[in-house]
Amino acid sequence: MTIGKIPAERFLELSESIPVCDVRSPSEFISGHIPGAINIPLFNDAEREAVGIRYKREGRIPAILEGLRLSASMMTEKLSQALKAADKGKLLVHCWRGGMRSEAMAWLFSLGDIETEVLEGGYKAYRNYILDRLSEKRKMIVLGGLTGSSKTHILRYLKSEGNQIIDLEGLANHKGSAFGALGELPQPSTEHFANLLYNEWKRNDSNLPFWVEDESRSIGSVFIPDGFYETMQEVPVIVLMMAVKLRLPRLIQEYSIYPPELLKAAITRISKRLGGDNTRDAINAVEQGDYSKAIEISLGYYDKAYQFGLKKKNSNNLIYVDTETDDIAANAQKVLDAACKISW
């Protein structure tokens, strides 16, 4: 049997209409996978380790025999899963490097008359492909502003009005500060974050600009891909300037709902940057229910840090927008008006 193999670009085109079957082990899949793929592993984690040890010690043929011994009893179940997953009798299949695991599973699926295409170079080729694409220079606008300026809300409003955005914090399940994990789902791995980012990026019309929020290189424990982050440093940044008194009410509303212990833990995480006195005062304020004071102390650090970061950017790329309101729609219009002045 000849196994048809296709490059990553074609594989991803077909994945829009044909299900993707990832035959790597469960732990490999959890670390990162093509969004929407299903996992039908040839080996579980322990079996994969056993086959790998056999290969290193005795070579290819003994490893194949070990693999057959370990997986033979589950072949019926794997084929049954594939038959349920296949759409109109078709599946796209990949392993790590497009080698024996994907070829073996493609052969198994063919016994059920499933037509398969195998990803040439496997998941590794997919990763190289998407990271190259994410490094491409496209029309991007970065929305900046001091903490609490409702940048995420503004971006979502812009999306509702038909503008292209990529919600980096939404993909990372983190709001980007020491308090950013509160109320969020567990973060994806950095590897899978890039996969999710590409999935959003590819949907955008490359002839039109898209918006992202200004971020540091990391969002919580997740790192933005290097090429994409470098582009963020080179494109126009619209910086929304809003006074503390306008930012406080929304921040109090968003964070006062969390248990005091979680808020104090977040403050403690930035204690070295706040300093001993500020840390103590902020924690005491939380204990006394004075969230306004606790947040204002924390903003003192974040405002200085953000303004320091702006100094590292090309001043020619910075467009400052002053606002006297915290109204989302009004501020969205202000940044849109500023964006109209950008010449591409």
VENQUIBEL-V573513 format. One line per field, one symbol per residue. phi: phi as a letter, one per 20 degrees, with the letter a starting at -180 (. if undefined). burial: + if it has 24 or more other C-alpha atoms within 12 Angstrom, else -. Layout:
BEGIN
phi->???
burial->???
END
This chain:
BEGIN
phi->.eefdcfgffgfffffccfddeeffgfffffrbfgnfddcffcfffffffffffffecoffgffffffffdgfdffffffffffefdlmcbdcbcfcmdffffffffffffemeeccdffnmgffgffffffffefecfcceedqfgnemfffffffgffeneecceffffelaendfefefmdfgfffgffgfffffgfgfffffedfcdcefcffddmeddfggfffffgedefcededcfgfeeggfffffdffeggfffffffffdffefnffffffffffffemefgfffffffgfffffffffffeefffeececebdbdffffffffffffffefde
burial->--+++++++-++--+--++++++++--+++-++++-+++++++---++-++-----------++-+++--+---+--++-+++-++---+++++++++++++++++++++-+-++++++++++++++-+++-++--++++++++++++++++++++++----++++++++++++++++++++----++++++++++++++++------+++++++++++++++++--++-++++++++++++-+-+++++++--++-+-+--++-+++-+---+---++-++++++----+++++++++++++--+---+--+---+++++-+-++-+--++-+++-++-----
END
